[in-house]
Amino acid sequence: MLKGFKDFLLKGNVLDLAVAVVVGAAFTAIVTAFTNNIVNPLIASVGSAEMGFGFQITDNPETFVNVGAVLTAAINFVIIAAVVYFVLILPYNHAKARFGKPVAEASTDNELLSEIRDLLAESPAMRRQ
């Protein structure tokens, strides 16, 4: 059990994971700053000057439904997802298709049994009988 954990630590997977978390956090900070300082003011300009883009249910200011914050979070998510797809997933799939091993087609049970039968028939041990 500990050998598997030791192998996991020594293969560099932990280091790769740590780098991914740090880079992800830094990128999230960049996108959050972009959406807070550029997208939020644009969305708020559609709403009122005091509250932004949203509506208030009652006279209590705590009942303000901030639609602009939800739109900003959605835009934030789309930006991060697009960068992850175009920077990580797309190149990985391209490299896998170009350099990866071709996936063998799945055989049926009958095909596999026929192959085993043929291999056994060709083996020297079966010829002696």
C-alpha positions in Angstrom: 0.0 0.0 0.0 2.8 2.5 0.9 4.8 1.4 -2.1 2.0 2.6 -4.4 1.9 5.9 -2.6 5.7 6.3 -2.8 5.6 5.5 -6.6 2.8 8.1 -7.0 5.0 10.8 -5.2 8.1 9.9 -7.1 6.6 9.8 -10.6 6.1 13.6 -10.5 2.3 13.4 -10.5 2.1 15.4 -7.3 4.4 18.1 -8.8 2.4 18.3 -12.0 -0.8 18.6 -9.9 0.7 21.3 -7.8 1.8 23.3 -10.8 -1.6 22.9 -12.4 -3.3 24.3 -9.2 -1.0 27.3 -9.0 -1.3 28.1 -12.7 -5.1 27.7 -12.5 -5.3 30.0 -9.5 -3.2 32.6 -11.2 -5.3 32.4 -14.4 -8.5 32.6 -12.4 -7.2 35.8 -10.8 -6.5 37.3 -14.2 -10.0 36.4 -15.5 -11.7 37.6 -12.4 -9.9 40.9 -12.6 -10.9 41.2 -16.3 -14.6 40.5 -15.5 -14.7 42.7 -12.4 -13.0 45.7 -14.0 -14.2 45.5 -17.6 -17.3 43.3 -17.9 -19.0 44.3 -14.6 -19.0 48.0 -15.5 -20.4 47.2 -18.9 -23.2 45.1 -17.5 -23.8 47.6 -14.7 -24.2 50.4 -17.3 -27.4 48.7 -18.4 -28.9 48.9 -14.9 -29.4 51.8 -12.6 -26.4 53.9 -11.4 -27.0 53.0 -7.7 -27.4 49.3 -7.9 -26.3 47.9 -11.2 -28.0 45.4 -13.3 -30.7 43.7 -11.3 -34.0 44.3 -9.4 -35.1 44.7 -5.8 -38.0 42.6 -4.5 -39.0 44.8 -1.6 -37.9 48.0 0.0 -35.2 46.2 1.9 -31.8 46.6 0.2 -30.9 43.0 1.1 -33.6 41.7 -1.3 -31.7 43.0 -4.4 -31.3 40.3 -7.0 -28.0 41.0 -8.7 -28.4 39.7 -12.3 -25.1 41.4 -13.2 -23.1 39.3 -10.8 -24.6 36.1 -12.3 -23.8 37.3 -15.8 -20.3 38.1 -14.8 -19.8 34.7 -13.2 -21.1 33.0 -16.4 -18.8 35.1 -18.6 -15.9 34.2 -16.2 -16.7 30.5 -16.5 -16.9 30.7 -20.3 -13.6 32.4 -20.6 -11.8 29.9 -18.3 -13.5 27.0 -20.1 -12.5 28.3 -23.5 -8.9 28.8 -22.5 -8.7 25.3 -20.9 -10.2 23.8 -24.1 -8.0 25.7 -26.6 -4.8 25.6 -24.6 -4.9 22.2 -23.0 -7.6 19.8 -24.4 -7.3 20.6 -28.2 -3.5 20.3 -28.3 -3.6 17.1 -26.2 -6.2 15.5 -28.5 -4.2 16.6 -31.6 -1.0 15.1 -30.1 -2.8 11.9 -29.1 -4.2 11.5 -32.6 -0.8 12.1 -34.2 1.5 10.2 -31.9 -0.7 7.9 -30.0 -1.3 4.2 -30.7 -4.3 3.4 -32.8 -7.1 1.8 -30.8 -7.8 -1.8 -31.8 -11.3 -2.6 -32.8 -13.2 -4.6 -30.2 -13.6 -8.2 -31.1 -16.6 -10.4 -30.4 -16.4 -13.4 -28.2 -16.6 -15.7 -31.2 -13.7 -14.0 -32.9 -11.6 -14.2 -29.8 -12.4 -17.9 -29.3 -11.6 -18.6 -33.0 -8.2 -16.8 -32.6 -7.4 -18.8 -29.5 -8.4 -22.1 -31.3 -6.1 -21.2 -34.3 -3.2 -20.3 -32.0 -3.6 -23.5 -30.1 -3.7 -25.5 -33.3 -0.5 -23.9 -34.5 1.4 -24.5 -31.3 4.0 -27.3 -31.2 2.5 -28.9 -28.2 -0.8 -29.5 -30.0 1.0 -30.9 -33.1 2.5 -33.8 -31.1 -0.9 -35.2 -30.3 
